[in-house]
């Protein structure tokens, strides 16, 4: 049975598949989804997208420098990474820790069997005593006293898609027509409508006719599962996204979702199910509110550019002798038109920090 047949079976059972359920299968279905697809690669030369750790070890070194700054006031010996990709970021962070040996355990929360195998293969190149620190877990609900990290995790969480048609709210679904997957819309359920109306109230606008966008319910599910009643933690979130006012801007009538197939941006993912990278910008205002409802504290919200500069990436970059390569890496990570301002950094903790970080603070945008 291939992925199309699995999706077809689901649709026949329910008459349709909501977009979030389709996205879950397309990305994460064991053995068939994009992240379990043997053809999928995170190598910058071959993959559909570029992640900072795969681009340069400077990214991991910068995060480790931030970890050291945290250790000055809070002693975390556990390091937990959600969705570790190829394991490159974990490798770079653990290499930085070789001399200090501050990290006792490096937990990786990963659900893709294919990626776990990739991570084990790549991390096995570490010295044996360091590799023993790495442990794979299904979730982080039982991990305490840890520095948590999620780099480009929330953007890959399934989203529901709504559309406004003649002042009514509809939900995007997948159906089958002549053995082909197609989009359709059904009347949105009351609970979904309530969330849409809540967003409009928050931003002080009403969505116009034919406006289409997304809401991530999986984000709340993930945060509550892993951080409800969590004690003694700090959580660093790195992802591309916006505040709610920017996310649901009136001009963004086609939403924030993106599809990449063979390095090219495409407008439809249904014809290539399981072979398309599906991602969606993050609503950071939503993330903040979820943590706030759990009585956790927002410590910082800033751009990737300002965060990496604070973490001494410019000093680290001096180690790259090739000037063209150095400039290219810094341009990608720091320039506003690349990752510098499209990527945001959010720092959350159950603790309060007396001394604020000397980083450009944009929490007011949330």
C-alpha positions in Angstrom: 0.0 0.0 0.0 1.4 3.4 -1.0 0.6 6.8 0.6 -2.1 7.6 -1.9 -3.9 4.4 -1.1 -3.6 5.1 2.6 -5.1 8.6 2.1 -7.8 7.1 -0.2 -8.8 4.6 2.5 -9.1 7.4 5.1 -11.2 9.5 2.7 -13.5 6.6 1.9 -14.0 6.1 5.7 -14.9 9.7 6.4 -15.9 11.1 3.0 -13.2 13.7 3.2 -9.9 14.4 5.0 -9.4 17.8 6.7 -6.2 19.5 5.6 -4.5 19.1 9.0 -5.0 15.3 8.9 -3.8 15.2 5.3 -0.7 17.3 6.2 0.0 14.9 9.1 -0.1 11.9 6.8 1.9 13.6 4.0 4.7 14.6 6.3 4.8 11.9 9.1 3.0 8.7 7.9 5.5 5.9 8.9 7.5 4.7 5.8 5.6 7.0 3.4 5.5 10.6 4.7 8.0 13.2 3.6 10.1 13.0 6.7 10.2 9.2 6.6 10.8 9.1 2.8 14.1 7.5 1.9 14.4 10.0 -0.9 14.2 13.0 1.4 17.6 14.7 2.1 18.6 17.5 4.5 21.9 18.0 2.6 21.8 21.7 1.5 22.8 20.6 -2.0 19.9 18.2 -2.5 17.1 19.1 -0.2 13.9 21.2 -0.8 14.8 23.6 1.9 17.9 24.9 3.8 18.2 24.8 7.6 20.8 26.9 9.4 22.6 23.9 11.1 23.1 22.2 7.7 24.5 25.5 6.3 27.2 26.0 8.9 28.4 24.8 12.3 28.4 28.5 13.4 24.7 28.2 14.1 25.3 25.4 16.6 28.2 27.2 18.1 26.1 30.3 18.6 23.4 28.3 20.4 26.0 26.8 22.6 27.3 30.2 23.4 23.8 31.2 24.5 23.6 28.0 26.6 26.8 29.1 28.4 25.3 32.5 29.1 22.3 30.8 30.7 24.6 28.6 32.8 25.9 31.7 34.6 22.6 31.9 36.5 20.9 28.5 36.0 22.6 25.1 36.1 21.1 23.0 33.3 22.9 19.7 32.6 20.2 18.2 30.3 19.8 19.5 26.8 16.7 18.5 24.9 16.2 19.0 21.1 12.8 18.5 19.4 13.0 17.3 15.8 16.7 17.1 15.3 16.7 16.6 11.6 19.9 14.9 10.4 21.5 15.4 13.9 23.9 18.1 12.6 22.8 20.6 15.2 23.2 18.1 18.0 26.6 17.1 16.6 27.8 20.7 16.5 26.5 21.6 20.0 28.1 18.4 21.6 31.4 19.2 19.8 31.4 22.7 21.3 30.9 21.0 24.7 33.8 18.6 24.4 36.2 20.6 26.6 33.6 21.9 29.1 31.6 18.7 29.5 28.6 20.7 30.9 26.0 18.6 29.1 25.2 15.3 31.0 22.3 14.1 28.7 21.3 15.2 25.2 17.8 14.1 24.6 16.3 14.0 21.1 12.6 13.9 20.6 12.0 12.5 17.2 9.1 10.4 15.7 10.5 9.7 12.2 12.3 6.3 12.1 14.2 7.4 9.0 15.5 10.5 10.8 16.4 8.6 13.9 18.6 6.3 11.9 20.2 9.3 10.1 20.8 10.9 13.5 22.4 7.8 15.0 24.6 7.4 12.0 25.8 11.0 12.0 26.2 11.3 15.8 28.1 8.0 16.0 31.1 10.0 14.6 31.3 11.6 18.1 33.8 10.2 20.6 32.2 7.2 22.4 31.9 9.0 25.7 30.0 11.8 24.1 27.8 9.7 22.0 26.6 7.9 25.1 25.0 11.1 26.3 22.5 11.1 23.4 19.2 9.5 24.2 16.1 9.2 21.9 12.7 9.7 23.6 9.1 9.9 22.3 8.3 13.1 24.1 9.7 15.4 26.7 6.9 15.3 29.3 9.1 13.5 31.9 12.3 15.5 31.3 13.0 18.1 33.9 15.8 20.6 34.6 16.6 21.0 31.0 17.5 23.5 28.2 15.0 22.8 25.5 15.5 23.7 21.8 13.1 23.6 18.8 14.7 24.7 15.5 12.1 24.8 12.7 9.7 22.5 14.5 6.5 24.5 14.8 6.4 25.4 11.1 6.0 21.7 10.3 3.1 21.1 12.6 -0.2 20.4 10.8 -2.6 23.3 10.4 -6.3 23.7 9.7 -7.2 26.0 6.8 -10.3 28.2 6.8 -11.8 30.3 4.1 -14.4 33.1 4.3 -17.1 32.8 1.7 -20.0 35.3 1.7 -19.5 36.0 5.4 -19.6 32.3 6.3 -16.6 30.2 7.4 -15.5 27.0 5.7 -12.8 24.4 6.3 -10.5 23.1 3.6 -10.7 19.4 3.0 -9.4 16.8 0.6 -11.7 14.6 -1.5 -11.2 12.1 -4.4 -12.5 12.8 -7.8 -11.7 10.4 -10.7 -8.9 8.8 -8.7 -7.4 12.2 -8.1 -7.0 14.1 -4.8 -8.8 17.5 -5.0 -9.5 20.4 -2.6 -13.0 21.1 -1.4 -14.6 23.1 1.5 -17.1 22.1 4.1 -18.9 24.3 6.6 -16.6 24.9 9.6 -17.5 23.4 12.9 -18.5 25.7 15.8 -15.3 25.3 17.7 -13.3 26.2 14.6 -15.4 29.3 14.0 -15.0 30.4 17.5 -11.2 30.4 17.1 -11.4 32.3 13.8 -13.6 35.0 15.5 -11.3 35.2 18.4 -8.4 36.0 16.1 -10.4 38.7 14.4 -11.3 40.2 17.7 -7.6 40.2 18.8 -6.4 41.9 15.7 -9.4 44.3 15.4 -10.2 43.3 11.8 -12.8 41.3 9.9 -11.5 38.9 7.2 -12.8 39.9 3.8 -14.6 37.6 1.3 -12.4 34.8 -0.1 -9.8 35.3 2.6 -7.9 32.1 3.4 -5.5 31.3 6.2 -4.5 28.8 8.8 -4.7 28.0 12.5 -2.4 25.5 14.3 -4.2 23.5 16.9 -1.2 21.1 17.0 1.0 23.8 18.5 -1.2 24.0 21.6 -1.4 20.2 21.8 2.4 19.9 21.6 3.1 22.6 24.2 0.6 21.4 26.7 1.8 17.8 26.4 5.4 18.7 26.9 5.3 21.8 29.2 2.2 21.7 31.3 3.3 21.7 35.0 7.0 21.6 33.8 9.4 22.8 36.4 12.9 24.2 36.0 13.3 24.7 32.2 14.2 27.2 29.6 12.9 26.7 26.0 14.5 28.3 22.9 12.2 28.4 19.8 13.7 29.3 16.4 11.4 29.5 13.5 10.1 31.7 10.7 6.8 33.5 11.4 5.1 36.6 12.6 3.1 38.2 15.3 -0.7 37.7 14.9 -1.3 41.2 13.4 1.3 40.4 10.7 0.3 36.8 10.3 -3.3 37.6 9.5 -2.6 40.8 7.5 -5.6 41.7 5.4 -3.4 41.5 2.2 -2.3 37.9 2.9 -5.5 36.5 1.4 -3.8 33.2 0.4 -2.4 32.5 3.9 1.0 31.4 5.0 1.4 27.8 3.9 4.2 26.8 1.5 4.9 23.8 -0.6 8.3 22.8 -2.0 8.9 20.0 -4.5 12.4 19.3 -5.9 13.6 22.7 -4.7 10.8 24.5 -6.4 7.9 26.3 -4.8 4.7 24.9 -6.0 1.1 26.0 -5.5 -0.3 22.5 -4.9 0.9 19.5 -2.9 -1.7 16.9 -3.7 -0.2 15.5 -6.9 3.1 14.7 -5.1 1.9 13.5 -1.7 4.8 12.3 0.5 7.4 14.0 -1.7 6.5 17.6 -0.9 7.8 19.7 2.0 4.8 21.4 3.5 5.4 24.1 6.0 3.6 27.1 7.5 4.7 30.3 9.1 4.4 30.4 12.9 1.9 32.6 14.7 4.2 33.6 17.6 1.4 35.5 19.4 -0.4 32.2 19.6 2.7 30.4 21.0 3.1 33.2 23.6 -0.6 32.9 24.7 -0.4 29.2 25.1 2.6 29.4 27.4 1.1 32.3 29.3 -2.0 30.2 29.9 0.3 27.6 31.5 1.7 30.4 33.7 5.1 30.3 32.0 7.1 33.4 31.3 8.1 35.0 28.0 11.8 36.0 28.5 12.6 37.3 25.1 11.3 37.6 21.5 13.6 38.9 18.8 14.9 38.3 15.3 17.5 35.6 14.4 19.9 38.4 13.3 19.9 40.1 16.7 20.0 36.8 18.6 23.0 35.4 16.6 24.9 38.7 16.9 24.3 38.6 20.7 25.7 35.0 20.7 28.9 36.2 19.1 28.5 34.7 15.6 30.6 37.5 14.1 33.5 36.5 16.3 32.9 32.8 15.5 32.8 33.6 11.8 36.4 34.9 11.9 37.4 31.2 12.0 36.3 30.8 8.4 39.3 31.7 6.3 37.5 31.7 3.0 36.1 35.3 2.9 33.5 34.5 0.2 32.2 31.5 2.1 32.2 33.5 5.4 30.3 36.4 3.8 27.8 34.0 2.1 27.0 32.2 5.4 26.6 35.5 7.3 24.4 36.9 4.6 22.0 34.0 4.7 21.8 33.9 8.5 21.7 37.6 9.2 20.4 39.6 6.3 16.8 40.8 6.6 15.9 39.5 3.1 17.2 36.0 4.0 16.8 34.5 7.4 17.8 37.5 9.5 14.4 38.9 10.2 12.0 36.3 8.8 13.2 33.9 11.5 12.3 34.8 15.1 13.6 33.7 18.4 11.3 33.1 21.4 12.6 32.3 24.8 10.2 30.8 27.4 10.8 29.6 31.0 9.0 28.8 34.2 11.6 31.1 35.8 12.0 34.8 35.8 15.3 36.4 34.7 16.3 39.4 36.8 18.9 40.5 34.2 17.3 40.8 30.8 19.4 39.8 27.8 21.0 42.6 25.9 19.1 41.8 22.7 16.8 44.0 20.6 13.4 43.2 22.3 10.3 43.0 20.1 7.9 41.4 22.6 5.6 44.4 22.2 4.7 43.2 18.8 3.0 40.1 20.3 
